[in-house]
Amino acid sequence: MIEQRLNLPVYAIIPHSLEQVKLDKQNRKEVTIPKILAVEHPKEMAI
């Protein structure tokens, strides 16, 4: 879609992370320092 509409080449794709979705939900509930995917799950494919 990016290549077609913007006429720009795509060189990489970042996979969707279910772990990030979980962290986002936790971060919304907690008032403390937000959790970061790279710190919590460094071997996640999106990292």
C-alpha positions as a printed Julia matrix, in Angstrom:
47×3 Matrix{Float64}:
  0.0     0.0    0.0
  2.85    2.42   0.83
  4.65    1.61  -2.38
  1.52    2.09  -4.48
  0.14    5.25  -2.89
  3.34    7.13  -2.09
  5.52    5.65  -4.8
  8.2     4.86  -2.21
 10.07    1.56  -1.87
  9.67   -0.45   1.34
 12.96   -1.84   2.6
 11.84   -3.47   5.84
  8.76   -4.6    7.68
  8.43   -4.56  11.47
  6.33   -7.47  12.7
  3.31   -6.86  14.94
  4.09   -7.71  18.55
  1.48   -9.23  20.81
  3.84   -8.61  23.73
  3.74   -4.88  22.9
 -0.05   -4.96  22.98
  0.1    -6.53  26.44
  2.61   -3.95  27.67
  0.46   -1.12  26.29
 -2.5    -2.39  28.31
 -0.37   -2.64  31.46
  1.07    0.83  30.89
 -2.43    2.32  30.68
 -3.4     0.77  34.02
 -0.23    1.62  35.95
  0.87    5.13  36.91
  4.52    4.13  37.33
  7.28    4.25  34.72
  6.04    2.71  31.43
  7.44   -0.67  30.46
  9.38   -0.81  27.19
  9.29   -3.8   24.86
 13.07   -3.81  24.25
 13.71   -3.98  28.0
 10.95   -6.42  28.95
 11.26   -8.77  25.93
 14.61   -8.15  24.19
 14.32  -11.25  21.99
 10.91  -10.24  20.57
 10.87  -10.29  16.76
  9.78   -6.63  16.59
 12.99   -5.65  18.37
